[in-house]
Amino acid sequence: MSQLSQRPADSVVGERHHHESAFGHVTGTALYTDDLVGRLTGVLHAFPVQSTTAHGRLGAIDVGPAYAVPGVVRVITAADIPGVNDQGVKHDEPMLPVDEIMFFGQPLAWVLAEDLEAAKEGAAAVTAEVEELPSLVTVRDAIAADSYHGKPLSIDKGEVDSAFADAAHVFEGEFEFAGQEHFYLETQACLAHVDENEQVFIQSSTQHPTETQDIVSHVLGVPAHAVTVQCLRMGGGFGGKEMQPHGYAALAALGAKLTGRPVRLRLDRTRDITMTGKRHGFHSAWKVGFTEDGKILALDATLTADGGWSLDLSEPVLTRAMCHIDNAYWVPNIRVTGRIAKCNKTSQTAFRGFGGPQGMLVMEDIIGRVAPQLGLSARELRRRNFYADGQDTPYYQPVRHPERIEACWDQLISQSDLEARELEIEAFNAGHEHLKRGLAITPVKFGISFNLTAFNQGGALVLIYKDGSVLVTHGGTEMGQGLHQKMLQVAATTLGVPLSTVRLAPTRTDKVPNTSATAASSGSDLNGGAVKNACDQILERLRQVAAGILGAPAHEVSISRGIVSALSSTKTVTWEELINTAYFQRIQLSASGFYRTEGLHWNLSQMRGEPFKYFAYGAAVSEVEVNRFDGSYTLRRVDIVHDVGDSLSPLLDLGQIEGGFIQGAGWLTLEDLRWDESDKPSRGRLATQAASTYKIPSFSEVPEIFNVTFLDKAHEEGAVYGSKAVGEPPLMLAFSVREALREAVGAFARPGHSVDLASPATPEAVFWAIEEARRQDSEAAASAREGQRVPS
């Protein structure tokens, strides 16, 4: 067992602890970015001037009327940017437009004022000359217009065409599904000021402080060392704060530079929804071939991601979608083509799962559709196609521990009493004409690591003070997921001290530089490895000191719960005594830790390699009840078995599984983004721009019975203390809800009916699917009666 994954006997990791800010969250004392405004004086408030057209030629902007509004101090346009006018990862995203408007709601200028109301009034007074241009609003519009970002990507493995010729069953179809709004509780927020040394300091609600620092520095035209970014905590991120915060931070920093006063920028809910990117919706076209016994033989698919107006992170999102189209199933012959549609709407961005859910959804939809036509239950069709030892993915990465897919599956079937419930549902459906129940079980196989190998690195700074107390700063950000609590437990375990000995400092770029985003479910892996590395460096020095005190060899020294001992010594000392002695011996009591994930390689041009450290596995069973008359449904029960390795903090992992599942269910069944597709002046406007028009899950959508269990005996060798990532994989367990709805709809029709179900599967969509099932059933019955008529 590796040093990284081996746990000491009396470890703090693995214990159930609440979130380190739990009491602050529930009492309201936990501070967020916008709460820090009161610490500064003379703060200016920023408000955007938004476009009211989806695509247009931008002429002159008249800012003069804004200055007539009392309280307005400055109006910022593109002409005020001293450095590079770009806030995107691909340098295709002007922070403020110069000559072309690209989406409805795009900020054209920003007004800075003494208070928010004055800034709003000033923004309303600004006018712009705009020549409206034709716009593409939907992914279908973009496909028809051949409007794409970049070049197509391709995965091609095996002999696809000849495999189709050999297939016993071949099916074809299309599937378009929607994106998702992040709807984090805390909207985009930042606060910037410039000190007497011209140092720019930014408090930002960001998942990627280093990238925020980079964007701010090149917008201002100053080196990175002149910019410090701190993230105290976020009120949710879900990927929406990986790239999206940078332009707002740069705007606030520019305003602070231009006025010499602090600038606060916080988007209200409507502006946040209309200005920021979403989860990518996708269009897919597919052809699949099966053997006579239901084994997948070949798949040929085209995935088109709805990228919006600029690239943002669409390329890696598409890459991950293509790499996850297999989900938990072996596809020996596969061809996948990927494109990114360029449309006139918000630039779509990272969202929990980062393309993985979109790719996997295509496969789960295929299996749900074709299983009845093969005469098999969807449960059996899924099981027959699980990965086995020796098989590899479409991008040629061997699948380690494929037996864990079956282990999750079998453990779940047993714990959920699935087979008995299937019989109960069959009896219920036979006795109820207008209500039907459905039950489905679906698996998850999700790769952990950033697709771009360079991002798989993390840093940490660990300081031990003379009294023995420990301060940890790491490169990860806290967005409610409990990363800080896990890092406290990792540090306490490695150093052998009580949890109360360790404290976390806020994430800052001047403490831990060049870190990667807290994303890709890798926060604990990367930063936990770095924290452990820093603690191990200090421990190596302390063991030498302890050896002298105890009169024993250094390799025998152990520290547990603050007590220092050695096998061959009867003497013990406390942690505090050891640190005090080390200080007077002039032993360094701090260390900068670093971790990089080993064994990764990826060739983007060939779409092959081993981009993932390991796969996280899981399975879920969901049961629903559907009403024929309006398509309304209830999620009656959910059972989950999920592979978290050896959990670092079980209570936090439980919360992540439950929360991820519910967010996934929201995407698949409730959350319906609607852009205006008409030819009116409002074309391209996002209509669902508030909680009143965009429905996210609430308590009423949480199942009354919700059972979550960790997979037994799931130690992950080579990961920090044997743990596994848990942030994103549970979201995809929610496929079971959508597939249960499909089963319930199918119960309204004849056996063997293939249900085509929209996504999101809203009550309206379910109603129309039932109507279609009943229509086809009626036609089949009429046809049968016609065939039975005897000629006179």
C-alpha positions in Angstrom: 0.0 0.0 0.0 1.4 3.4 -0.9 2.3 6.0 1.7 -0.3 8.4 0.2 -3.2 5.9 0.6 -2.2 4.2 3.9 -4.1 5.2 7.0 -2.7 5.2 10.5 -4.6 3.1 13.0 -6.1 6.0 14.9 -6.9 8.4 12.1 -9.1 11.5 12.1 -10.0 10.8 8.4 -12.9 8.5 8.3 -14.6 10.1 11.3 -18.0 11.7 10.9 -17.6 15.4 11.4 -20.0 18.2 10.4 -18.9 20.9 7.9 -16.3 23.2 9.5 -18.6 26.2 8.9 -21.9 24.4 9.7 -22.7 26.6 12.6 -21.9 29.7 10.7 -24.1 28.6 7.9 -27.2 27.9 10.0 -26.8 31.0 12.3 -25.9 33.4 9.5 -22.5 34.3 10.9 -20.6 32.8 8.0 -19.4 35.6 5.8 -19.5 35.6 2.0 -17.9 38.0 -0.5 -20.6 40.6 -0.4 -20.7 40.6 3.4 -17.2 42.1 3.4 -18.2 45.5 1.9 -18.8 46.9 5.3 -15.0 46.6 6.1 -14.2 49.3 3.5 -15.2 52.9 3.1 -16.1 54.8 0.0 -17.3 51.7 -1.9 -18.7 52.2 -5.3 -21.4 49.9 -6.7 -21.3 48.5 -10.2 -24.3 47.8 -12.5 -24.4 46.7 -16.1 -25.8 48.3 -19.2 -27.3 45.2 -21.0 -27.9 44.5 -24.6 -31.6 44.2 -25.7 -30.7 42.3 -28.9 -29.3 38.9 -29.5 -26.9 39.9 -32.2 -26.0 43.3 -33.5 -23.5 45.8 -34.8 -22.5 48.1 -32.0 -22.0 51.7 -32.8 -21.4 54.7 -30.5 -22.3 54.3 -26.8 -23.6 57.6 -25.2 -22.6 57.6 -21.6 -23.2 61.3 -21.1 -26.7 61.0 -19.7 -25.5 58.7 -17.0 -23.2 61.3 -15.5 -26.3 63.6 -15.1 -27.6 61.1 -12.5 -26.7 62.1 -9.0 -24.2 59.7 -7.4 -22.8 58.3 -10.7 -19.0 58.4 -10.5 -17.7 56.6 -13.6 -19.0 54.7 -16.7 -16.7 52.0 -18.0 -16.6 51.0 -21.6 -14.2 48.9 -23.7 -12.2 52.0 -24.4 -11.2 52.2 -20.7 -9.4 48.8 -20.7 -5.6 49.4 -20.4 -4.6 45.8 -21.1 -6.2 43.0 -23.1 -9.9 43.2 -23.6 -10.6 39.5 -23.0 -12.1 37.4 -20.2 -12.1 34.0 -21.8 -9.9 30.9 -21.7 -9.6 30.9 -25.5 -9.1 34.7 -26.0 -12.4 34.9 -27.9 -14.5 36.6 -25.3 -14.2 40.4 -25.0 -14.9 41.6 -21.5 -16.8 44.5 -23.1 -17.8 44.5 -26.7 -16.1 46.8 -29.2 -18.2 46.5 -32.4 -20.4 43.4 -32.1 -23.1 42.3 -29.7 -23.3 38.5 -29.3 -26.2 37.7 -27.0 -29.3 39.2 -25.4 -28.3 40.6 -22.0 -24.6 41.0 -22.8 -23.1 43.9 -20.8 -22.1 46.8 -23.0 -20.8 49.1 -20.3 -20.8 49.3 -16.5 -21.9 52.2 -14.3 -20.1 52.9 -11.0 -22.0 54.9 -8.4 -22.2 55.8 -4.8 -25.1 53.4 -4.2 -26.8 50.6 -6.2 -29.9 52.6 -7.0 -27.9 55.4 -8.6 -25.9 52.8 -10.6 -29.1 51.3 -11.9 -30.5 54.7 -12.8 -27.3 55.6 -14.5 -27.3 52.4 -16.5 -30.8 53.0 -17.7 -29.7 56.4 -19.0 -26.9 55.0 -21.2 -27.9 54.6 -24.9 -26.2 52.7 -27.7 -26.4 52.7 -31.5 -27.2 49.1 -32.5 -27.8 47.6 -36.0 -29.6 44.4 -35.5 -28.1 41.3 -37.2 -29.5 37.8 -37.9 -29.2 35.6 -34.8 -29.0 31.9 -34.1 -30.8 31.0 -30.9 -31.0 27.2 -30.8 -28.5 24.4 -31.5 -30.7 23.4 -34.4 -30.4 26.9 -35.8 -26.6 26.6 -35.6 -26.5 23.1 -37.1 -28.6 24.3 -40.1 -26.4 27.3 -40.5 -23.2 25.3 -40.2 -22.2 27.6 -37.3 -19.6 26.0 -35.1 -16.7 26.8 -32.8 -13.4 25.2 -33.8 -12.9 21.9 -35.5 -14.7 18.6 -34.9 -13.3 16.0 -32.5 -13.4 12.3 -33.2 -13.1 9.0 -31.3 -12.8 6.0 -33.6 -12.1 2.5 -32.2 -12.6 -0.9 -33.8 -14.3 -1.6 -37.1 -17.6 0.2 -36.8 -19.0 -0.2 -40.3 -18.3 -4.0 -40.5 -19.7 -4.4 -37.0 -23.0 -2.9 -38.0 -23.1 -5.3 -41.0 -22.7 -8.2 -38.5 -25.2 -6.8 -35.9 -28.4 -8.8 -35.4 -30.3 -5.6 -34.4 -29.7 -2.0 -35.5 -31.5 1.0 -34.2 -31.2 4.7 -35.1 -32.4 7.9 -33.4 -31.9 11.5 -32.4 -32.1 13.0 -28.9 -31.9 16.6 -28.0 -31.8 17.6 -24.3 -31.6 20.9 -22.4 -28.9 22.6 -20.4 -29.2 23.7 -16.8 -28.9 26.9 -14.8 -26.5 26.7 -11.8 -28.8 28.7 -9.5 -26.2 28.8 -6.7 -27.6 30.6 -3.6 -24.9 33.2 -3.8 -24.8 35.0 -7.1 -21.6 36.2 -8.8 -19.9 38.6 -6.5 -16.5 40.4 -6.1 -15.0 43.3 -4.2 -11.8 45.0 -5.3 -9.6 47.7 -3.9 -6.1 49.0 -4.6 -3.7 49.7 -1.7 -1.1 52.4 -1.3 1.5 50.2 -3.1 -0.8 49.8 -6.2 -1.4 46.2 -5.1 -4.8 45.0 -6.4 -6.7 43.0 -3.8 -9.8 41.1 -4.9 -12.3 39.2 -2.8 -14.1 36.9 -5.2 -16.6 34.2 -5.2 -14.5 32.0 -7.5 -13.7 28.4 -7.9 -10.4 29.3 -9.6 -8.5 32.1 -7.8 -5.4 31.6 -10.0 -7.4 32.0 -13.2 -9.1 35.0 -11.7 -5.7 36.5 -11.0 -4.5 35.8 -14.5 -7.5 37.4 -16.2 -7.4 40.5 -14.0 -3.7 40.9 -14.6 -3.9 40.9 -18.3 -7.0 43.1 -18.4 -5.2 45.6 -16.3 -1.9 45.1 -18.1 0.0 44.4 -14.8 2.0 41.3 -13.8 0.4 38.6 -11.7 2.3 39.5 -8.6 0.5 42.9 -8.5 -2.9 41.1 -8.1 -4.0 39.0 -5.1 -7.2 37.1 -5.2 -8.9 35.6 -2.1 -11.9 33.4 -1.8 -13.3 33.3 1.7 -16.1 30.8 0.7 -18.8 30.5 -1.9 -22.5 30.0 -1.5 -22.4 27.3 -4.1 -20.5 27.0 -7.4 -21.4 23.8 -9.3 -18.9 24.8 -12.0 -20.6 28.2 -12.6 -17.8 29.9 -10.8 -14.9 28.2 -12.6 -14.6 30.6 -15.5 -17.5 33.0 -15.1 -16.3 35.2 -12.2 -13.1 36.4 -13.9 -14.6 39.1 -16.0 -16.5 40.6 -13.1 -13.4 40.6 -10.9 -11.5 42.3 -13.7 -14.2 44.9 -14.1 -14.3 45.6 -10.4 -10.4 45.8 -10.3 -10.5 48.2 -13.3 -13.0 50.4 -11.6 -10.9 50.5 -8.4 -7.9 51.5 -10.5 -9.7 54.2 -12.4 -11.5 55.8 -9.4 -9.1 55.0 -6.6 -12.0 53.7 -4.6 -13.2 50.1 -3.7 -15.7 48.7 -6.1 -18.4 46.1 -5.3 -20.0 44.1 -8.0 -22.8 41.6 -7.1 -25.3 40.4 -9.7 -28.9 40.1 -8.7 -30.6 36.9 -9.6 -32.1 38.1 -12.9 -28.8 39.6 -14.1 -26.9 36.5 -13.0 -29.1 34.2 -15.0 -29.2 36.3 -18.1 -25.5 37.1 -18.2 -23.8 33.9 -17.1 -23.3 30.5 -18.9 -25.2 27.3 -18.2 -24.7 23.6 -18.5 -24.4 22.7 -22.2 -27.5 21.4 -23.9 -26.8 18.8 -26.6 -28.1 17.5 -29.8 -27.3 13.8 -30.6 -27.8 11.5 -33.5 -27.0 7.9 -33.0 -26.9 4.4 -34.6 -26.4 1.4 -32.4 -26.0 -2.3 -33.2 -26.6 -5.3 -30.9 -25.8 -9.0 -31.0 -28.6 -11.5 -30.9 -28.1 -11.9 -27.1 -28.3 -8.2 -26.4 -24.6 -7.2 -26.3 -23.7 -3.8 -27.7 -21.6 -4.4 -30.9 -21.2 -1.0 -32.3 -22.1 2.7 -31.8 -21.9 5.6 -34.2 -22.9 8.9 -32.6 -22.6 12.6 -33.3 -22.7 15.0 -30.3 -23.3 18.7 -30.8 -22.8 20.8 -27.8 -24.8 24.1 -27.6 -21.8 26.3 -26.9 -23.3 29.8 -27.0 -21.4 32.8 -28.3 -17.8 32.0 -27.2 -15.8 28.9 -26.4 -15.3 29.2 -22.7 -14.8 25.6 -21.5 -16.9 24.0 -24.3 -14.0 22.1 -25.8 -13.1 20.1 -22.6 -16.8 19.7 -21.8 -17.3 18.1 -25.2 -14.2 16.0 -24.8 -15.5 14.6 -21.5 -18.9 14.0 -23.0 -17.4 12.0 -25.8 -15.2 10.1 -23.3 -18.3 9.2 -21.2 -20.8 8.1 -23.8 -20.0 4.5 -22.9 -21.0 5.0 -19.2 -20.6 1.6 -17.6 -20.8 -0.4 -20.8 -18.3 -1.9 -23.1 -18.6 -0.8 -26.7 -16.0 -2.8 -28.8 -16.6 -0.8 -32.0 -17.3 2.9 -31.6 -17.2 6.2 -33.6 -18.1 9.5 -31.9 -18.0 12.8 -33.6 -18.2 16.0 -31.6 -19.0 19.6 -32.6 -19.6 22.8 -30.6 -22.5 24.9 -32.0 -22.0 28.7 -32.0 -25.2 30.5 -31.0 -26.3 33.9 -29.9 -26.8 33.3 -26.3 -24.8 33.1 -23.1 -21.5 31.3 -23.4 -22.1 27.9 -21.8 -19.6 26.7 -19.3 -18.6 24.2 -16.7 -21.4 22.5 -14.6 -21.1 19.6 -12.2 -20.2 16.6 -14.2 -18.6 18.8 -17.0 -20.0 17.0 -20.0 -19.9 13.6 -18.5 -23.7 13.6 -17.7 -24.5 14.7 -21.3 -22.5 11.8 -22.9 -23.8 9.2 -20.4 -27.4 10.4 -20.9 -27.2 9.6 -24.6 -26.3 6.0 -23.8 -28.9 5.6 -21.1 -31.5 7.0 -23.4 -30.5 4.6 -26.1 -30.8 1.6 -23.7 -34.1 2.8 -22.3 -35.5 3.2 -25.8 -34.3 -0.1 -27.4 -34.7 -2.5 -24.5 -38.4 -3.1 -25.2 -37.7 -3.7 -28.9 -35.1 -6.3 -28.0 -37.6 -8.1 -25.7 -35.5 -7.5 -22.6 -36.0 -5.5 -19.5 -33.8 -2.4 -19.4 -32.3 -3.7 -16.1 -31.2 -6.9 -17.9 -29.9 -5.1 -21.0 -27.7 -2.8 -18.8 -26.3 -5.7 -16.8 -25.4 -7.7 -19.9 -23.2 -4.9 -21.1 -21.2 -4.0 -18.0 -17.4 -3.7 -18.4 -15.4 -6.8 -17.4 -11.7 -7.4 -16.7 -9.3 -6.7 -19.5 -11.7 -4.3 -21.4 -10.8 -0.7 -22.2 -12.7 2.5 -22.9 -13.3 4.0 -26.4 -10.2 6.1 -25.8 -8.1 3.0 -24.9 -7.9 3.5 -21.1 -8.0 0.1 -19.2 -11.0 0.1 -16.8 -9.6 -0.7 -13.4 -11.9 -2.4 -10.9 -14.8 -3.0 -13.3 -16.0 -5.6 -10.8 -17.1 -2.7 -8.7 -19.9 -1.9 -11.2 -21.4 -5.3 -10.6 -20.7 -5.0 -6.8 -22.6 -1.8 -6.6 -25.4 -3.3 -8.7 -25.8 -6.5 -6.7 -25.5 -4.7 -3.3 -28.1 -2.3 -4.4 -30.5 -4.9 -5.7 -30.3 -6.7 -2.4 -30.6 -3.6 -0.1 -33.4 -2.0 -2.1 -35.5 -5.3 -2.2 -35.8 -4.5 -5.9 -37.1 -7.8 -7.3 -40.0 -8.0 -4.8 -40.9 -4.3 -5.5 -40.9 -5.0 -9.3 -43.6 -7.6 -8.7 -45.5 -5.2 -6.4 -45.4 -2.5 -9.1 -46.6 -4.9 -11.7 -49.6 -5.7 -9.5 -50.3 -2.0 -8.8 -50.2 -1.1 -12.5 -52.6 -4.0 -13.4 -55.1 -2.6 -10.9 -54.9 1.1 -11.7 -55.9 2.5 -15.1 -55.0 6.1 -14.5 -52.0 5.8 -12.2 -48.9 3.8 -13.1 -45.6 3.2 -11.2 -42.2 2.7 -12.7 -38.9 1.5 -11.2 -35.5 1.7 -12.8 -31.9 0.9 -11.8 -29.0 2.7 -13.6 -25.2 2.5 -13.1 -22.5 5.2 -13.1 -18.8 5.0 -14.2 -17.2 8.4 -14.0 -13.5 9.3 -14.7 -11.7 11.4 -12.1 -9.1 13.9 -13.1 -8.9 16.9 -15.4 -8.8 15.9 -19.0 -6.0 18.4 -19.4 -3.1 16.7 -17.6 -1.4 19.9 -16.6 -4.4 20.9 -14.3 -3.8 17.8 -12.1 -1.7 19.5 -9.6 -2.3 21.1 -6.2 -0.4 23.1 -3.6 -0.6 23.8 0.1 1.1 25.8 2.9 1.3 24.3 6.4 2.5 26.4 9.3 3.1 25.2 12.9 3.4 27.8 15.5 5.4 27.7 18.7 2.4 26.7 20.8 1.7 23.6 18.6 -1.3 25.1 16.7 -1.4 24.4 13.0 -2.6 26.7 10.2 -3.3 25.2 6.8 -3.8 27.1 3.5 -4.4 25.1 0.4 -5.2 25.9 -3.3 -8.8 24.5 -3.2 -11.9 26.7 -2.6 -14.8 26.0 -0.3 -18.2 26.2 -2.0 -20.2 24.3 0.6 -18.9 20.8 -0.4 -16.8 20.4 2.8 -13.3 20.5 1.2 -11.9 22.6 4.0 -13.2 20.1 6.6 -11.6 17.2 4.7 -8.3 19.1 4.6 -8.5 19.7 8.3 -9.0 15.9 8.8 -6.1 15.1 6.4 -3.7 17.5 8.2 -4.7 16.2 11.7 -4.3 12.6 10.6 -0.9 13.1 9.0 0.5 15.1 11.9 -1.1 12.9 14.5 -2.8 15.7 16.3 -6.4 16.3 17.5 -8.7 18.0 15.0 -9.0 21.0 17.2 -5.3 21.7 16.8 -5.7 22.6 13.1 -7.3 25.7 11.5 -7.9 26.6 7.9 -7.0 30.0 6.4 -8.9 31.4 3.4 -7.7 30.5 -0.1 -5.3 33.2 -1.5 -3.1 33.4 -4.5 -0.3 35.0 -2.5 -0.1 32.0 -0.2 -0.5 29.1 -2.7 0.2 30.0 -6.3 -0.6 28.5 -9.7 -3.3 26.2 -8.4 -6.0 24.5 -10.5 -9.7 25.1 -10.3 -11.7 23.4 -7.5 -13.5 21.3 -10.1 -13.5 17.9 -11.8 -14.3 16.3 -8.4 -10.5 16.6 -7.8 -10.4 19.0 -4.9 -9.8 16.4 -2.2 -7.4 14.4 -4.3 -5.1 17.3 -5.4 -5.2 19.5 -2.3 -5.3 16.5 0.1 -2.2 15.2 -1.5 -0.5 18.6 -1.2 -1.6 19.1 2.4 -0.3 15.6 3.3 3.0 16.3 1.5 3.6 19.5 3.4 2.8 17.7 6.7 5.0 14.8 5.8 7.9 17.2 5.2 7.5 18.7 8.7 7.1 15.3 10.3 10.3 14.1 8.8 12.1 16.9 10.7 10.1 16.4 13.9 10.9 12.7 14.1 14.6 13.5 14.4 13.8 15.8 17.3 11.5 13.3 18.9 14.2 10.6 18.5 16.5 12.6 20.6 13.9 13.3 23.3 12.7 9.7 23.5 16.1 8.0 23.0 14.8 5.8 20.2 15.4 5.6 16.4 13.5 8.1 14.3 11.8 5.5 12.2 10.1 4.2 15.4 8.6 7.5 16.3 4.8 7.9 16.0 2.4 10.7 16.9 -1.2 9.9 17.7 -3.8 12.3 19.0 -1.1 14.6 20.2 1.0 12.1 22.0 4.6 11.3 20.8 6.0 7.9 21.4 8.4 5.2 20.1 8.3 1.4 20.1 11.5 1.0 22.1 11.0 3.8 24.6 8.8 4.0 27.6 8.8 7.7 27.6 6.2 9.9 25.9 5.9 13.7 25.3 3.1 15.8 24.1 2.9 17.4 20.7 3.2 20.8 22.3 6.5 19.8 24.1 7.8 18.4 20.8 7.1 21.6 18.9 8.6 23.7 21.7 11.8 21.7 21.6 11.9 21.8 17.8 11.6 25.6 17.8 14.6 26.0 20.2 16.6 23.6 18.0 15.8 25.9 15.1 13.9 23.3 13.2 11.8 24.6 10.3 8.1 24.3 11.3 6.5 25.2 8.0 6.4 23.6 4.6 5.0 24.2 1.1 3.4 21.0 -0.1 2.8 19.9 -3.7 1.0 17.1 -5.3 0.6 16.0 -8.9 -1.4 13.1 -10.1 0.9 10.5 -11.6 0.3 8.1 -14.5 -1.9 10.5 -16.7 -1.4 11.1 -20.4 -3.8 12.4 -23.0 -3.5 13.1 -26.8 -6.4 15.4 -27.7 -5.8 15.3 -31.4 -6.1 11.5 -31.4 -8.6 11.4 -28.5 -6.8 8.6 -26.8 -4.8 8.0 -23.7 -5.3 7.6 -19.9 -6.7 10.9 -18.8 -8.3 9.6 -15.5 -6.6 8.5 -12.3 -9.5 6.1 -11.5 -13.2 5.7 -12.1 -15.9 6.3 -9.5 -18.7 3.8 -9.6 -22.3 3.8 -8.3 -25.8 2.7 -8.9 -29.3 4.0 -8.0 -32.8 2.6 -7.9 -35.7 5.1 -8.3 -39.4 4.5 -8.0 -42.0 7.0 -9.4 -45.8 7.2 -9.7 -47.3 9.0 -12.7 -50.8 10.4 -13.2 -52.2 9.9 -16.7 -54.3 13.0 -16.8 -51.7 15.7 -16.3 -48.3 13.9 -16.4 -47.6 14.8 -12.8 -45.5 12.4 -10.8 -44.1 11.6 -7.4 -40.6 10.3 -6.7 -41.6 7.7 -4.1 -38.3 6.1 -3.1 -34.6 6.2 -4.0 -31.9 3.7 -3.0 -28.2 4.4 -3.8 -25.0 2.4 -3.4 -21.9 4.6 -4.3 -18.2 4.0 -4.3 -16.4 6.6 -2.3 -13.3 4.5 -1.6 -12.4 4.8 2.0 -14.3 8.0 2.9 -12.3 10.9 4.2 -15.4 12.3 6.0 -18.5 10.1 5.7 -21.0 12.7 6.8 -19.8 15.1 4.1 -19.8 12.4 1.4 -23.3 11.4 2.3 -24.4 15.1 1.8 -22.6 15.3 -1.5 -24.3 12.1 -2.8 -27.8 13.2 -1.7 -27.3 16.8 -3.0 -25.7 15.7 -6.3 -28.6 13.2 -6.9 -31.3 15.8 -6.4 -29.5 18.3 -8.6 -29.3 15.7 -11.3 -33.0 14.9 -10.9 -33.7 18.6 -11.3 -31.8 18.8 -14.6 -33.5 15.7 -16.0 -37.1 16.3 -14.8 -37.7 19.9 -13.8 -35.3 22.6 -15.0 -36.4 24.0 -18.3 -34.4 26.8 -19.9 -36.5 28.7 -22.4 -35.0 31.2 -24.9 -37.3 33.3 -27.0 -37.1 31.8 -30.5 -39.6 34.2 -32.1 -38.8 36.8 -34.7 -39.8 39.6 -32.3 -37.4 42.2 -30.9 -37.2 39.9 -27.9 -35.6 37.1 -29.9 -32.8 35.5 -27.9 -34.1 36.7 -24.5 -33.9 34.1 -21.8 -37.5 33.9 -20.5 -36.8 31.7 -17.5 -34.8 34.2 -15.5 -36.1 34.0 -12.0 -37.2 31.4 -9.4 -40.8 32.1 -10.5 -40.1 30.8 -14.0 -37.2 28.4 -13.5 -38.1 25.5 -11.3 -35.3 23.9 -9.2 -35.9 21.0 -6.8 -37.4 21.8 -3.4 -38.3 19.7 -0.4 -41.4 18.5 -2.2 -39.2 16.8 -4.8 -37.0 14.9 -2.3 -38.2 11.3 -1.9 -39.7 10.4 1.4 -37.6 7.3 1.4 -34.0 8.1 0.5 -31.4 5.4 1.4 -27.7 6.0 0.7 -25.0 3.4 1.3 -21.3 3.4 0.5 -19.9 0.4 -1.4 -18.2 -2.1 0.9 -14.5 -2.8 0.7 -13.6 0.0 -1.8 -10.2 1.2 -0.8 -8.6 3.2 -3.7 -4.8 2.6 -3.9 -2.9 5.7 -4.9 -5.4 8.3 -3.7 -5.1 10.3 -0.5 -5.9 7.9 2.4 -7.6 5.5 0.0 -10.5 7.9 -0.7 -12.4 8.7 -3.9 -13.9 11.8 -5.3 -17.5 12.3 -4.6 -18.5 15.8 -6.0 -19.8 15.0 -9.4 -20.5 11.2 -9.9 -23.7 11.2 -7.8 -25.4 13.6 -10.1 -25.6 11.0 -12.8 -27.3 8.5 -10.4 -30.4 10.6 -11.2 -30.6 8.9 -14.6 -32.6 6.3 -12.6 -35.4 8.9 -12.1 -35.8 9.6 -15.8 -35.7 5.9 -16.6 -38.3 5.1 -14.0 -40.5 7.7 -15.6 -40.0 6.0 -18.9 -41.0 2.7 -17.3 -44.2 4.2 -15.9 -45.1 5.8 -19.2 -44.5 2.5 -20.9 -47.0 0.9 -18.5 -49.8 2.9 -20.1 -49.1 1.1 -23.4 -48.8 -2.4 -24.7 -45.7 -4.5 -23.8 -42.8 -3.8 -26.0 -43.6 -0.1 -26.6 -40.5 2.1 -27.0 -41.0 5.3 -25.0 -39.4 8.5 -26.5 -39.1 10.8 -23.5 -38.0 14.4 -23.7 -35.4 15.9 -21.3 -36.2 17.5 -19.1 -39.0 15.1 -18.5 -41.3 17.8 -17.1 -45.0 16.8 -16.2 -45.9 18.3 -19.6 -43.3 16.1 -21.4 -44.5 13.0 -19.5 -48.1 13.8 -20.4 -47.4 14.0 -24.1 -45.3 10.8 -23.9 -48.3 9.0 -22.3 -50.6 10.4 -25.0 -48.2 9.1 -27.7 -48.0 5.7 -26.0 -51.8 5.5 -25.8 -52.2 6.6 -29.4 -49.8 4.0 -30.6 -51.5 1.4 -28.4 -54.9 2.4 -29.9 -53.6 2.2 -33.4 -52.1 -1.3 -32.7 -55.4 -2.5 -31.2 -57.4 -1.1 -34.2 -55.0 -2.8 -36.6 -55.3 -6.0 -34.8 -59.2 -5.8 -34.9 -59.0 -5.0 -38.6 -56.9 -8.1 -39.3 -59.4 -10.3 -37.4 -62.4 -9.2 -39.5 -63.9 -12.0 -41.6 -65.0 -10.9 -45.1 -68.7 -11.1 -45.8 
